[in-house]
Amino acid sequence: MATKEELKEVLETIEDSGHLNEIVLFNDDFNTFDHVIQTLVETCNHTYEQAEQCSILVHYKGKCTVKTGPYEDLKPRCTKLLQAGLSAEIV
């Protein structure tokens, strides 16, 4: 029962926070799949499988949303992605 209440509180907090932003990762011709995957695992707290799927989507579709949340949380993550040589922006 407590888990349902905690989940409800989290959902209400997300709904109350208003508009959520996204980090969009773009394809490039420089970074390897391994580098992109490792960076997403470290920066966005992805599982290896999640990061691998994102890297494949970026490769074939040209871009992929890799993280959603409030701007304050996304800004340092996007900065780390950029510092790692990846092409990303917050939308």
PyMOL Python script that loads the backbone (N, CA, C, O; Angstrom):
from pymol import cmd

cmd.read_pdbstr("""\
ATOM      1  N   MET A   1       0.816  -1.183   0.000  1.00  0.00           N
ATOM      2  CA  MET A   1       0.000   0.000   0.000  1.00  0.00           C
ATOM      3  C   MET A   1       0.869   1.260   0.000  1.00  0.00           C
ATOM      4  O   MET A   1       0.554   2.234  -0.683  1.00  0.00           O
ATOM      5  N   ALA A   2       1.942   1.237   0.754  1.00  0.00           N
ATOM      6  CA  ALA A   2       2.813   2.406   0.825  1.00  0.00           C
ATOM      7  C   ALA A   2       3.449   2.712  -0.529  1.00  0.00           C
ATOM      8  O   ALA A   2       3.667   3.874  -0.869  1.00  0.00           O
ATOM      9  N   THR A   3       3.741   1.679  -1.290  1.00  0.00           N
ATOM     10  CA  THR A   3       4.351   1.872  -2.606  1.00  0.00           C
ATOM     11  C   THR A   3       3.414   2.618  -3.535  1.00  0.00           C
ATOM     12  O   THR A   3       3.852   3.496  -4.278  1.00  0.00           O
ATOM     13  N   LYS A   4       2.127   2.284  -3.508  1.00  0.00           N
ATOM     14  CA  LYS A   4       1.151   2.982  -4.344  1.00  0.00           C
ATOM     15  C   LYS A   4       1.073   4.455  -3.973  1.00  0.00           C
ATOM     16  O   LYS A   4       0.997   5.321  -4.845  1.00  0.00           O
ATOM     17  N   GLU A   5       1.092   4.733  -2.674  1.00  0.00           N
ATOM     18  CA  GLU A   5       1.027   6.118  -2.215  1.00  0.00           C
ATOM     19  C   GLU A   5       2.273   6.889  -2.628  1.00  0.00           C
ATOM     20  O   GLU A   5       2.180   8.046  -3.037  1.00  0.00           O
ATOM     21  N   GLU A   6       3.443   6.253  -2.524  1.00  0.00           N
ATOM     22  CA  GLU A   6       4.683   6.907  -2.925  1.00  0.00           C
ATOM     23  C   GLU A   6       4.682   7.183  -4.417  1.00  0.00           C
ATOM     24  O   GLU A   6       5.090   8.262  -4.847  1.00  0.00           O
ATOM     25  N   LEU A   7       4.229   6.223  -5.212  1.00  0.00           N
ATOM     26  CA  LEU A   7       4.155   6.404  -6.653  1.00  0.00           C
ATOM     27  C   LEU A   7       3.198   7.528  -7.008  1.00  0.00           C
ATOM     28  O   LEU A   7       3.478   8.328  -7.901  1.00  0.00           O
ATOM     29  N   LYS A   8       2.078   7.591  -6.317  1.00  0.00           N
ATOM     30  CA  LYS A   8       1.099   8.652  -6.561  1.00  0.00           C
ATOM     31  C   LYS A   8       1.710  10.020  -6.259  1.00  0.00           C
ATOM     32  O   LYS A   8       1.491  10.974  -7.004  1.00  0.00           O
ATOM     33  N   GLU A   9       2.473  10.119  -5.173  1.00  0.00           N
ATOM     34  CA  GLU A   9       3.124  11.379  -4.818  1.00  0.00           C
ATOM     35  C   GLU A   9       4.140  11.795  -5.882  1.00  0.00           C
ATOM     36  O   GLU A   9       4.226  12.971  -6.235  1.00  0.00           O
ATOM     37  N   VAL A  10       4.900  10.838  -6.386  1.00  0.00           N
ATOM     38  CA  VAL A  10       5.890  11.134  -7.422  1.00  0.00           C
ATOM     39  C   VAL A  10       5.197  11.626  -8.678  1.00  0.00           C
ATOM     40  O   VAL A  10       5.629  12.609  -9.280  1.00  0.00           O
ATOM     41  N   LEU A  11       4.126  10.953  -9.082  1.00  0.00           N
ATOM     42  CA  LEU A  11       3.386  11.364 -10.273  1.00  0.00           C
ATOM     43  C   LEU A  11       2.786  12.753 -10.108  1.00  0.00           C
ATOM     44  O   LEU A  11       2.811  13.552 -11.044  1.00  0.00           O
ATOM     45  N   GLU A  12       2.252  13.046  -8.939  1.00  0.00           N
ATOM     46  CA  GLU A  12       1.695  14.368  -8.685  1.00  0.00           C
ATOM     47  C   GLU A  12       2.782  15.433  -8.738  1.00  0.00           C
ATOM     48  O   GLU A  12       2.555  16.527  -9.256  1.00  0.00           O
ATOM     49  N   THR A  13       3.953  15.124  -8.211  1.00  0.00           N
ATOM     50  CA  THR A  13       5.080  16.061  -8.241  1.00  0.00           C
ATOM     51  C   THR A  13       5.480  16.350  -9.683  1.00  0.00           C
ATOM     52  O   THR A  13       5.732  17.501 -10.041  1.00  0.00           O
ATOM     53  N   ILE A  14       5.540  15.312 -10.506  1.00  0.00           N
ATOM     54  CA  ILE A  14       5.895  15.491 -11.912  1.00  0.00           C
ATOM     55  C   ILE A  14       4.850  16.345 -12.614  1.00  0.00           C
ATOM     56  O   ILE A  14       5.196  17.244 -13.381  1.00  0.00           O
ATOM     57  N   GLU A  15       3.578  16.072 -12.358  1.00  0.00           N
ATOM     58  CA  GLU A  15       2.512  16.840 -12.991  1.00  0.00           C
ATOM     59  C   GLU A  15       2.543  18.292 -12.541  1.00  0.00           C
ATOM     60  O   GLU A  15       2.289  19.195 -13.339  1.00  0.00           O
ATOM     61  N   ASP A  16       2.852  18.522 -11.276  1.00  0.00           N
ATOM     62  CA  ASP A  16       2.884  19.879 -10.739  1.00  0.00           C
ATOM     63  C   ASP A  16       4.086  20.677 -11.226  1.00  0.00           C
ATOM     64  O   ASP A  16       4.063  21.908 -11.216  1.00  0.00           O
ATOM     65  N   SER A  17       5.136  19.980 -11.652  1.00  0.00           N
ATOM     66  CA  SER A  17       6.357  20.685 -12.044  1.00  0.00           C
ATOM     67  C   SER A  17       6.215  21.409 -13.372  1.00  0.00           C
ATOM     68  O   SER A  17       7.109  22.155 -13.771  1.00  0.00           O
ATOM     69  N   GLY A  18       5.109  21.198 -14.056  1.00  0.00           N
ATOM     70  CA  GLY A  18       4.873  21.912 -15.302  1.00  0.00           C
ATOM     71  C   GLY A  18       5.579  21.275 -16.472  1.00  0.00           C
ATOM     72  O   GLY A  18       5.705  20.053 -16.549  1.00  0.00           O
ATOM     73  N   HIS A  19       6.041  22.113 -17.386  1.00  0.00           N
ATOM     74  CA  HIS A  19       6.655  21.647 -18.625  1.00  0.00           C
ATOM     75  C   HIS A  19       7.996  20.973 -18.360  1.00  0.00           C
ATOM     76  O   HIS A  19       8.840  21.511 -17.643  1.00  0.00           O
ATOM     77  N   LEU A  20       8.183  19.802 -18.940  1.00  0.00           N
ATOM     78  CA  LEU A  20       9.454  19.109 -18.841  1.00  0.00           C
ATOM     79  C   LEU A  20      10.207  19.283 -20.156  1.00  0.00           C
ATOM     80  O   LEU A  20       9.613  19.281 -21.234  1.00  0.00           O
ATOM     81  N   ASN A  21      11.495  19.431 -20.049  1.00  0.00           N
ATOM     82  CA  ASN A  21      12.345  19.571 -21.225  1.00  0.00           C
ATOM     83  C   ASN A  21      12.934  18.221 -21.592  1.00  0.00           C
ATOM     84  O   ASN A  21      12.797  17.246 -20.853  1.00  0.00           O
ATOM     85  N   GLU A  22      13.592  18.177 -22.745  1.00  0.00           N
ATOM     86  CA  GLU A  22      14.223  16.949 -23.222  1.00  0.00           C
ATOM     87  C   GLU A  22      15.644  17.242 -23.689  1.00  0.00           C
ATOM     88  O   GLU A  22      15.921  18.309 -24.237  1.00  0.00           O
ATOM     89  N   ILE A  23      16.535  16.288 -23.468  1.00  0.00           N
ATOM     90  CA  ILE A  23      17.847  16.339 -24.110  1.00  0.00           C
ATOM     91  C   ILE A  23      17.737  15.495 -25.368  1.00  0.00           C
ATOM     92  O   ILE A  23      17.389  14.315 -25.315  1.00  0.00           O
ATOM     93  N   VAL A  24      18.040  16.121 -26.503  1.00  0.00           N
ATOM     94  CA  VAL A  24      18.033  15.424 -27.784  1.00  0.00           C
ATOM     95  C   VAL A  24      19.481  15.226 -28.212  1.00  0.00           C
ATOM     96  O   VAL A  24      20.263  16.175 -28.273  1.00  0.00           O
ATOM     97  N   LEU A  25      19.821  13.979 -28.505  1.00  0.00           N
ATOM     98  CA  LEU A  25      21.159  13.633 -28.976  1.00  0.00           C
ATOM     99  C   LEU A  25      21.115  13.488 -30.496  1.00  0.00           C
ATOM    100  O   LEU A  25      20.204  12.859 -31.037  1.00  0.00           O
ATOM    101  N   PHE A  26      22.091  14.065 -31.178  1.00  0.00           N
ATOM    102  CA  PHE A  26      22.125  14.054 -32.639  1.00  0.00           C
ATOM    103  C   PHE A  26      23.252  13.169 -33.157  1.00  0.00           C
ATOM    104  O   PHE A  26      24.273  12.985 -32.494  1.00  0.00           O
ATOM    105  N   ASN A  27      23.051  12.634 -34.332  1.00  0.00           N
ATOM    106  CA  ASN A  27      24.047  11.792 -34.978  1.00  0.00           C
ATOM    107  C   ASN A  27      25.249  12.627 -35.431  1.00  0.00           C
ATOM    108  O   ASN A  27      25.115  13.806 -35.760  1.00  0.00           O
ATOM    109  N   ASP A  28      26.406  12.001 -35.440  1.00  0.00           N
ATOM    110  CA  ASP A  28      27.599  12.629 -36.001  1.00  0.00           C
ATOM    111  C   ASP A  28      28.454  11.542 -36.651  1.00  0.00           C
ATOM    112  O   ASP A  28      28.154  10.354 -36.535  1.00  0.00           O
ATOM    113  N   ASP A  29      29.494  11.949 -37.319  1.00  0.00           N
ATOM    114  CA  ASP A  29      30.367  10.996 -38.009  1.00  0.00           C
ATOM    115  C   ASP A  29      31.666  10.741 -37.245  1.00  0.00           C
ATOM    116  O   ASP A  29      32.616  10.197 -37.807  1.00  0.00           O
ATOM    117  N   PHE A  30      31.715  11.126 -35.981  1.00  0.00           N
ATOM    118  CA  PHE A  30      32.975  11.081 -35.252  1.00  0.00           C
ATOM    119  C   PHE A  30      32.994  10.065 -34.111  1.00  0.00           C
ATOM    120  O   PHE A  30      33.992   9.373 -33.913  1.00  0.00           O
ATOM    121  N   ASN A  31      31.900   9.974 -33.364  1.00  0.00           N
ATOM    122  CA  ASN A  31      31.892   9.156 -32.149  1.00  0.00           C
ATOM    123  C   ASN A  31      31.497   7.709 -32.437  1.00  0.00           C
ATOM    124  O   ASN A  31      30.638   7.431 -33.273  1.00  0.00           O
ATOM    125  N   THR A  32      32.149   6.804 -31.721  1.00  0.00           N
ATOM    126  CA  THR A  32      31.848   5.383 -31.876  1.00  0.00           C
ATOM    127  C   THR A  32      30.612   5.024 -31.050  1.00  0.00           C
ATOM    128  O   THR A  32      30.235   5.748 -30.129  1.00  0.00           O
ATOM    129  N   PHE A  33      29.995   3.905 -31.392  1.00  0.00           N
ATOM    130  CA  PHE A  33      28.857   3.427 -30.605  1.00  0.00           C
ATOM    131  C   PHE A  33      29.270   3.226 -29.152  1.00  0.00           C
ATOM    132  O   PHE A  33      28.538   3.604 -28.237  1.00  0.00           O
ATOM    133  N   ASP A  34      30.438   2.634 -28.941  1.00  0.00           N
ATOM    134  CA  ASP A  34      30.906   2.372 -27.573  1.00  0.00           C
ATOM    135  C   ASP A  34      31.028   3.661 -26.767  1.00  0.00           C
ATOM    136  O   ASP A  34      30.638   3.700 -25.600  1.00  0.00           O
ATOM    137  N   HIS A  35      31.566   4.715 -27.378  1.00  0.00           N
ATOM    138  CA  HIS A  35      31.715   5.986 -26.676  1.00  0.00           C
ATOM    139  C   HIS A  35      30.352   6.588 -26.328  1.00  0.00           C
ATOM    140  O   HIS A  35      30.141   7.061 -25.211  1.00  0.00           O
ATOM    141  N   VAL A  36      29.440   6.564 -27.286  1.00  0.00           N
ATOM    142  CA  VAL A  36      28.100   7.112 -27.044  1.00  0.00           C
ATOM    143  C   VAL A  36      27.398   6.327 -25.942  1.00  0.00           C
ATOM    144  O   VAL A  36      26.807   6.918 -25.038  1.00  0.00           O
ATOM    145  N   ILE A  37      27.460   5.017 -26.011  1.00  0.00           N
ATOM    146  CA  ILE A  37      26.806   4.170 -25.009  1.00  0.00           C
ATOM    147  C   ILE A  37      27.376   4.438 -23.624  1.00  0.00           C
ATOM    148  O   ILE A  37      26.623   4.645 -22.673  1.00  0.00           O
ATOM    149  N   GLN A  38      28.694   4.435 -23.503  1.00  0.00           N
ATOM    150  CA  GLN A  38      29.338   4.663 -22.199  1.00  0.00           C
ATOM    151  C   GLN A  38      28.981   6.044 -21.642  1.00  0.00           C
ATOM    152  O   GLN A  38      28.735   6.192 -20.445  1.00  0.00           O
ATOM    153  N   THR A  39      28.953   7.041 -22.506  1.00  0.00           N
ATOM    154  CA  THR A  39      28.634   8.401 -22.062  1.00  0.00           C
ATOM    155  C   THR A  39      27.193   8.493 -21.583  1.00  0.00           C
ATOM    156  O   THR A  39      26.923   9.152 -20.579  1.00  0.00           O
ATOM    157  N   LEU A  40      26.267   7.849 -22.275  1.00  0.00           N
ATOM    158  CA  LEU A  40      24.859   7.870 -21.844  1.00  0.00           C
ATOM    159  C   LEU A  40      24.674   7.135 -20.528  1.00  0.00           C
ATOM    160  O   LEU A  40      23.881   7.562 -19.689  1.00  0.00           O
ATOM    161  N   VAL A  41      25.390   6.041 -20.337  1.00  0.00           N
ATOM    162  CA  VAL A  41      25.308   5.299 -19.075  1.00  0.00           C
ATOM    163  C   VAL A  41      25.786   6.183 -17.923  1.00  0.00           C
ATOM    164  O   VAL A  41      25.140   6.250 -16.877  1.00  0.00           O
ATOM    165  N   GLU A  42      26.909   6.856 -18.118  1.00  0.00           N
ATOM    166  CA  GLU A  42      27.495   7.679 -17.059  1.00  0.00           C
ATOM    167  C   GLU A  42      26.728   8.982 -16.825  1.00  0.00           C
ATOM    168  O   GLU A  42      26.565   9.411 -15.683  1.00  0.00           O
ATOM    169  N   THR A  43      26.260   9.607 -17.898  1.00  0.00           N
ATOM    170  CA  THR A  43      25.679  10.940 -17.797  1.00  0.00           C
ATOM    171  C   THR A  43      24.179  10.935 -17.546  1.00  0.00           C
ATOM    172  O   THR A  43      23.674  11.752 -16.776  1.00  0.00           O
ATOM    173  N   CYS A  44      23.474  10.033 -18.182  1.00  0.00           N
ATOM    174  CA  CYS A  44      22.009  10.029 -18.106  1.00  0.00           C
ATOM    175  C   CYS A  44      21.464   8.883 -17.253  1.00  0.00           C
ATOM    176  O   CYS A  44      20.252   8.686 -17.172  1.00  0.00           O
ATOM    177  N   ASN A  45      22.362   8.131 -16.622  1.00  0.00           N
ATOM    178  CA  ASN A  45      21.977   6.997 -15.782  1.00  0.00           C
ATOM    179  C   ASN A  45      21.177   5.946 -16.557  1.00  0.00           C
ATOM    180  O   ASN A  45      20.280   5.313 -16.000  1.00  0.00           O
ATOM    181  N   HIS A  46      21.498   5.764 -17.829  1.00  0.00           N
ATOM    182  CA  HIS A  46      20.854   4.732 -18.631  1.00  0.00           C
ATOM    183  C   HIS A  46      21.421   3.374 -18.255  1.00  0.00           C
ATOM    184  O   HIS A  46      22.549   3.273 -17.772  1.00  0.00           O
ATOM    185  N   THR A  47      20.628   2.326 -18.480  1.00  0.00           N
ATOM    186  CA  THR A  47      21.187   0.983 -18.446  1.00  0.00           C
ATOM    187  C   THR A  47      21.972   0.810 -19.746  1.00  0.00           C
ATOM    188  O   THR A  47      21.830   1.605 -20.676  1.00  0.00           O
ATOM    189  N   TYR A  48      22.790  -0.222 -19.803  1.00  0.00           N
ATOM    190  CA  TYR A  48      23.557  -0.451 -21.023  1.00  0.00           C
ATOM    191  C   TYR A  48      22.613  -0.649 -22.209  1.00  0.00           C
ATOM    192  O   TYR A  48      22.851  -0.123 -23.296  1.00  0.00           O
ATOM    193  N   GLU A  49      21.544  -1.408 -21.991  1.00  0.00           N
ATOM    194  CA  GLU A  49      20.588  -1.691 -23.061  1.00  0.00           C
ATOM    195  C   GLU A  49      19.895  -0.422 -23.542  1.00  0.00           C
ATOM    196  O   GLU A  49      19.723  -0.216 -24.744  1.00  0.00           O
ATOM    197  N   GLN A  50      19.501   0.425 -22.600  1.00  0.00           N
ATOM    198  CA  GLN A  50      18.864   1.705 -22.946  1.00  0.00           C
ATOM    199  C   GLN A  50      19.794   2.554 -23.803  1.00  0.00           C
ATOM    200  O   GLN A  50      19.398   3.089 -24.838  1.00  0.00           O
ATOM    201  N   ALA A  51      21.030   2.666 -23.350  1.00  0.00           N
ATOM    202  CA  ALA A  51      22.017   3.481 -24.067  1.00  0.00           C
ATOM    203  C   ALA A  51      22.289   2.908 -25.452  1.00  0.00           C
ATOM    204  O   ALA A  51      22.442   3.656 -26.418  1.00  0.00           O
ATOM    205  N   GLU A  52      22.349   1.595 -25.549  1.00  0.00           N
ATOM    206  CA  GLU A  52      22.581   0.953 -26.837  1.00  0.00           C
ATOM    207  C   GLU A  52      21.423   1.242 -27.798  1.00  0.00           C
ATOM    208  O   GLU A  52      21.650   1.554 -28.967  1.00  0.00           O
ATOM    209  N   GLN A  53      20.192   1.138 -27.310  1.00  0.00           N
ATOM    210  CA  GLN A  53      19.025   1.429 -28.146  1.00  0.00           C
ATOM    211  C   GLN A  53      19.017   2.884 -28.599  1.00  0.00           C
ATOM    212  O   GLN A  53      18.710   3.171 -29.756  1.00  0.00           O
ATOM    213  N   CYS A  54      19.353   3.806 -27.694  1.00  0.00           N
ATOM    214  CA  CYS A  54      19.414   5.222 -28.068  1.00  0.00           C
ATOM    215  C   CYS A  54      20.471   5.445 -29.139  1.00  0.00           C
ATOM    216  O   CYS A  54      20.235   6.188 -30.092  1.00  0.00           O
ATOM    217  N   SER A  55      21.622   4.818 -29.000  1.00  0.00           N
ATOM    218  CA  SER A  55      22.691   5.014 -29.985  1.00  0.00           C
ATOM    219  C   SER A  55      22.272   4.486 -31.358  1.00  0.00           C
ATOM    220  O   SER A  55      22.626   5.072 -32.382  1.00  0.00           O
ATOM    221  N   ILE A  56      21.534   3.405 -31.385  1.00  0.00           N
ATOM    222  CA  ILE A  56      21.048   2.863 -32.663  1.00  0.00           C
ATOM    223  C   ILE A  56      20.016   3.800 -33.281  1.00  0.00           C
ATOM    224  O   ILE A  56      20.046   4.057 -34.485  1.00  0.00           O
ATOM    225  N   LEU A  57      19.097   4.314 -32.450  1.00  0.00           N
ATOM    226  CA  LEU A  57      18.105   5.269 -32.956  1.00  0.00           C
ATOM    227  C   LEU A  57      18.776   6.521 -33.513  1.00  0.00           C
ATOM    228  O   LEU A  57      18.403   7.009 -34.579  1.00  0.00           O
ATOM    229  N   VAL A  58      19.760   7.033 -32.795  1.00  0.00           N
ATOM    230  CA  VAL A  58      20.482   8.227 -33.256  1.00  0.00           C
ATOM    231  C   VAL A  58      21.158   7.936 -34.592  1.00  0.00           C
ATOM    232  O   VAL A  58      21.125   8.765 -35.502  1.00  0.00           O
ATOM    233  N   HIS A  59      21.763   6.773 -34.706  1.00  0.00           N
ATOM    234  CA  HIS A  59      22.474   6.418 -35.932  1.00  0.00           C
ATOM    235  C   HIS A  59      21.531   6.349 -37.134  1.00  0.00           C
ATOM    236  O   HIS A  59      21.846   6.871 -38.204  1.00  0.00           O
ATOM    237  N   TYR A  60      20.387   5.710 -36.959  1.00  0.00           N
ATOM    238  CA  TYR A  60      19.487   5.499 -38.097  1.00  0.00           C
ATOM    239  C   TYR A  60      18.457   6.608 -38.302  1.00  0.00           C
ATOM    240  O   TYR A  60      18.043   6.857 -39.434  1.00  0.00           O
ATOM    241  N   LYS A  61      18.037   7.277 -37.226  1.00  0.00           N
ATOM    242  CA  LYS A  61      17.014   8.323 -37.342  1.00  0.00           C
ATOM    243  C   LYS A  61      17.599   9.735 -37.327  1.00  0.00           C
ATOM    244  O   LYS A  61      16.922  10.694 -37.698  1.00  0.00           O
ATOM    245  N   GLY A  62      18.856   9.861 -36.897  1.00  0.00           N
ATOM    246  CA  GLY A  62      19.503  11.165 -36.874  1.00  0.00           C
ATOM    247  C   GLY A  62      19.436  11.869 -35.543  1.00  0.00           C
ATOM    248  O   GLY A  62      20.228  12.773 -35.277  1.00  0.00           O
ATOM    249  N   LYS A  63      18.486  11.462 -34.686  1.00  0.00           N
ATOM    250  CA  LYS A  63      18.378  12.064 -33.353  1.00  0.00           C
ATOM    251  C   LYS A  63      17.512  11.181 -32.470  1.00  0.00           C
ATOM    252  O   LYS A  63      16.777  10.317 -32.948  1.00  0.00           O
ATOM    253  N   CYS A  64      17.617  11.423 -31.163  1.00  0.00           N
ATOM    254  CA  CYS A  64      16.836  10.656 -30.195  1.00  0.00           C
ATOM    255  C   CYS A  64      16.782  11.434 -28.885  1.00  0.00           C
ATOM    256  O   CYS A  64      17.783  12.010 -28.459  1.00  0.00           O
ATOM    257  N   THR A  65      15.617  11.451 -28.250  1.00  0.00           N
ATOM    258  CA  THR A  65      15.503  12.025 -26.910  1.00  0.00           C
ATOM    259  C   THR A  65      16.117  11.033 -25.932  1.00  0.00           C
ATOM    260  O   THR A  65      15.704   9.876 -25.867  1.00  0.00           O
ATOM    261  N   VAL A  66      17.115  11.499 -25.166  1.00  0.00           N
ATOM    262  CA  VAL A  66      17.822  10.594 -24.257  1.00  0.00           C
ATOM    263  C   VAL A  66      17.497  10.836 -22.785  1.00  0.00           C
ATOM    264  O   VAL A  66      17.787   9.992 -21.938  1.00  0.00           O
ATOM    265  N   LYS A  67      16.898  11.981 -22.481  1.00  0.00           N
ATOM    266  CA  LYS A  67      16.541  12.269 -21.088  1.00  0.00           C
ATOM    267  C   LYS A  67      15.454  13.333 -21.067  1.00  0.00           C
ATOM    268  O   LYS A  67      15.493  14.287 -21.844  1.00  0.00           O
ATOM    269  N   THR A  68      14.489  13.165 -20.179  1.00  0.00           N
ATOM    270  CA  THR A  68      13.405  14.124 -20.010  1.00  0.00           C
ATOM    271  C   THR A  68      13.364  14.543 -18.546  1.00  0.00           C
ATOM    272  O   THR A  68      13.564  13.722 -17.651  1.00  0.00           O
ATOM    273  N   GLY A  69      13.104  15.830 -18.310  1.00  0.00           N
ATOM    274  CA  GLY A  69      13.017  16.294 -16.931  1.00  0.00           C
ATOM    275  C   GLY A  69      13.029  17.801 -16.861  1.00  0.00           C
ATOM    276  O   GLY A  69      12.965  18.482 -17.884  1.00  0.00           O
ATOM    277  N   PRO A  70      13.112  18.321 -15.648  1.00  0.00           N
ATOM    278  CA  PRO A  70      13.188  19.775 -15.493  1.00  0.00           C
ATOM    279  C   PRO A  70      14.523  20.302 -16.015  1.00  0.00           C
ATOM    280  O   PRO A  70      15.541  19.611 -15.966  1.00  0.00           O
ATOM    281  N   TYR A  71      14.501  21.520 -16.507  1.00  0.00           N
ATOM    282  CA  TYR A  71      15.683  22.139 -17.107  1.00  0.00           C
ATOM    283  C   TYR A  71      16.888  22.111 -16.168  1.00  0.00           C
ATOM    284  O   TYR A  71      18.014  21.868 -16.604  1.00  0.00           O
ATOM    285  N   GLU A  72      16.652  22.357 -14.890  1.00  0.00           N
ATOM    286  CA  GLU A  72      17.741  22.422 -13.907  1.00  0.00           C
ATOM    287  C   GLU A  72      18.490  21.092 -13.816  1.00  0.00           C
ATOM    288  O   GLU A  72      19.695  21.075 -13.569  1.00  0.00           O
ATOM    289  N   ASP A  73      17.779  19.975 -14.016  1.00  0.00           N
ATOM    290  CA  ASP A  73      18.410  18.654 -13.989  1.00  0.00           C
ATOM    291  C   ASP A  73      19.121  18.351 -15.309  1.00  0.00           C
ATOM    292  O   ASP A  73      20.166  17.701 -15.325  1.00  0.00           O
ATOM    293  N   LEU A  74      18.551  18.824 -16.405  1.00  0.00           N
ATOM    294  CA  LEU A  74      19.088  18.496 -17.719  1.00  0.00           C
ATOM    295  C   LEU A  74      20.316  19.308 -18.111  1.00  0.00           C
ATOM    296  O   LEU A  74      21.177  18.816 -18.840  1.00  0.00           O
ATOM    297  N   LYS A  75      20.403  20.537 -17.638  1.00  0.00           N
ATOM    298  CA  LYS A  75      21.499  21.435 -18.027  1.00  0.00           C
ATOM    299  C   LYS A  75      22.879  20.829 -17.763  1.00  0.00           C
ATOM    300  O   LYS A  75      23.697  20.785 -18.682  1.00  0.00           O
ATOM    301  N   PRO A  76      23.176  20.353 -16.531  1.00  0.00           N
ATOM    302  CA  PRO A  76      24.508  19.778 -16.307  1.00  0.00           C
ATOM    303  C   PRO A  76      24.735  18.482 -17.082  1.00  0.00           C
ATOM    304  O   PRO A  76      25.864  18.182 -17.470  1.00  0.00           O
ATOM    305  N   ARG A  77      23.684  17.722 -17.306  1.00  0.00           N
ATOM    306  CA  ARG A  77      23.808  16.480 -18.077  1.00  0.00           C
ATOM    307  C   ARG A  77      24.150  16.795 -19.537  1.00  0.00           C
ATOM    308  O   ARG A  77      25.022  16.159 -20.127  1.00  0.00           O
ATOM    309  N   CYS A  78      23.464  17.771 -20.105  1.00  0.00           N
ATOM    310  CA  CYS A  78      23.724  18.163 -21.488  1.00  0.00           C
ATOM    311  C   CYS A  78      25.142  18.709 -21.620  1.00  0.00           C
ATOM    312  O   CYS A  78      25.826  18.425 -22.603  1.00  0.00           O
ATOM    313  N   THR A  79      25.579  19.474 -20.655  1.00  0.00           N
ATOM    314  CA  THR A  79      26.941  20.005 -20.659  1.00  0.00           C
ATOM    315  C   THR A  79      27.963  18.874 -20.678  1.00  0.00           C
ATOM    316  O   THR A  79      28.959  18.946 -21.397  1.00  0.00           O
ATOM    317  N   LYS A  80      27.716  17.822 -19.883  1.00  0.00           N
ATOM    318  CA  LYS A  80      28.631  16.675 -19.863  1.00  0.00           C
ATOM    319  C   LYS A  80      28.639  15.951 -21.207  1.00  0.00           C
ATOM    320  O   LYS A  80      29.689  15.511 -21.675  1.00  0.00           O
ATOM    321  N   LEU A  81      27.465  15.830 -21.825  1.00  0.00           N
ATOM    322  CA  LEU A  81      27.407  15.199 -23.150  1.00  0.00           C
ATOM    323  C   LEU A  81      28.230  16.002 -24.160  1.00  0.00           C
ATOM    324  O   LEU A  81      28.972  15.434 -24.962  1.00  0.00           O
ATOM    325  N   LEU A  82      28.089  17.316 -24.110  1.00  0.00           N
ATOM    326  CA  LEU A  82      28.836  18.189 -25.020  1.00  0.00           C
ATOM    327  C   LEU A  82      30.340  18.104 -24.756  1.00  0.00           C
ATOM    328  O   LEU A  82      31.137  18.068 -25.694  1.00  0.00           O
ATOM    329  N   GLN A  83      30.723  18.073 -23.489  1.00  0.00           N
ATOM    330  CA  GLN A  83      32.137  17.963 -23.130  1.00  0.00           C
ATOM    331  C   GLN A  83      32.732  16.637 -23.592  1.00  0.00           C
ATOM    332  O   GLN A  83      33.933  16.538 -23.842  1.00  0.00           O
ATOM    333  N   ALA A  84      31.878  15.616 -23.702  1.00  0.00           N
ATOM    334  CA  ALA A  84      32.339  14.299 -24.163  1.00  0.00           C
ATOM    335  C   ALA A  84      32.419  14.236 -25.687  1.00  0.00           C
ATOM    336  O   ALA A  84      32.786  13.207 -26.254  1.00  0.00           O
ATOM    337  N   GLY A  85      32.072  15.351 -26.349  1.00  0.00           N
ATOM    338  CA  GLY A  85      32.180  15.409 -27.796  1.00  0.00           C
ATOM    339  C   GLY A  85      30.922  15.012 -28.543  1.00  0.00           C
ATOM    340  O   GLY A  85      30.933  14.892 -29.768  1.00  0.00           O
ATOM    341  N   LEU A  86      29.830  14.806 -27.803  1.00  0.00           N
ATOM    342  CA  LEU A  86      28.574  14.448 -28.444  1.00  0.00           C
ATOM    343  C   LEU A  86      27.819  15.710 -28.839  1.00  0.00           C
ATOM    344  O   LEU A  86      28.093  16.799 -28.333  1.00  0.00           O
ATOM    345  N   SER A  87      26.880  15.547 -29.737  1.00  0.00           N
ATOM    346  CA  SER A  87      26.085  16.666 -30.221  1.00  0.00           C
ATOM    347  C   SER A  87      24.690  16.559 -29.597  1.00  0.00           C
ATOM    348  O   SER A  87      23.928  15.647 -29.918  1.00  0.00           O
ATOM    349  N   ALA A  88      24.363  17.497 -28.706  1.00  0.00           N
ATOM    350  CA  ALA A  88      23.087  17.433 -27.987  1.00  0.00           C
ATOM    351  C   ALA A  88      22.579  18.834 -27.690  1.00  0.00           C
ATOM    352  O   ALA A  88      23.337  19.803 -27.672  1.00  0.00           O
ATOM    353  N   GLU A  89      21.276  18.913 -27.460  1.00  0.00           N
ATOM    354  CA  GLU A  89      20.680  20.188 -27.046  1.00  0.00           C
ATOM    355  C   GLU A  89      19.449  19.911 -26.204  1.00  0.00           C
ATOM    356  O   GLU A  89      18.859  18.833 -26.266  1.00  0.00           O
ATOM    357  N   ILE A  90      19.077  20.905 -25.419  1.00  0.00           N
ATOM    358  CA  ILE A  90      17.865  20.821 -24.600  1.00  0.00           C
ATOM    359  C   ILE A  90      16.745  21.509 -25.356  1.00  0.00           C
ATOM    360  O   ILE A  90      16.904  22.639 -25.818  1.00  0.00           O
ATOM    361  N   VAL A  91      15.612  20.832 -25.483  1.00  0.00           N
ATOM    362  CA  VAL A  91      14.446  21.408 -26.146  1.00  0.00           C
ATOM    363  C   VAL A  91      13.260  21.383 -25.203  1.00  0.00           C
ATOM    364  O   VAL A  91      12.171  21.825 -25.569  1.00  0.00           O
TER     365      VAL A  91
END
""", "prot")
cmd.dss("prot")
cmd.show_as("cartoon", "prot")
cmd.util.cbc("prot")
cmd.orient("prot")
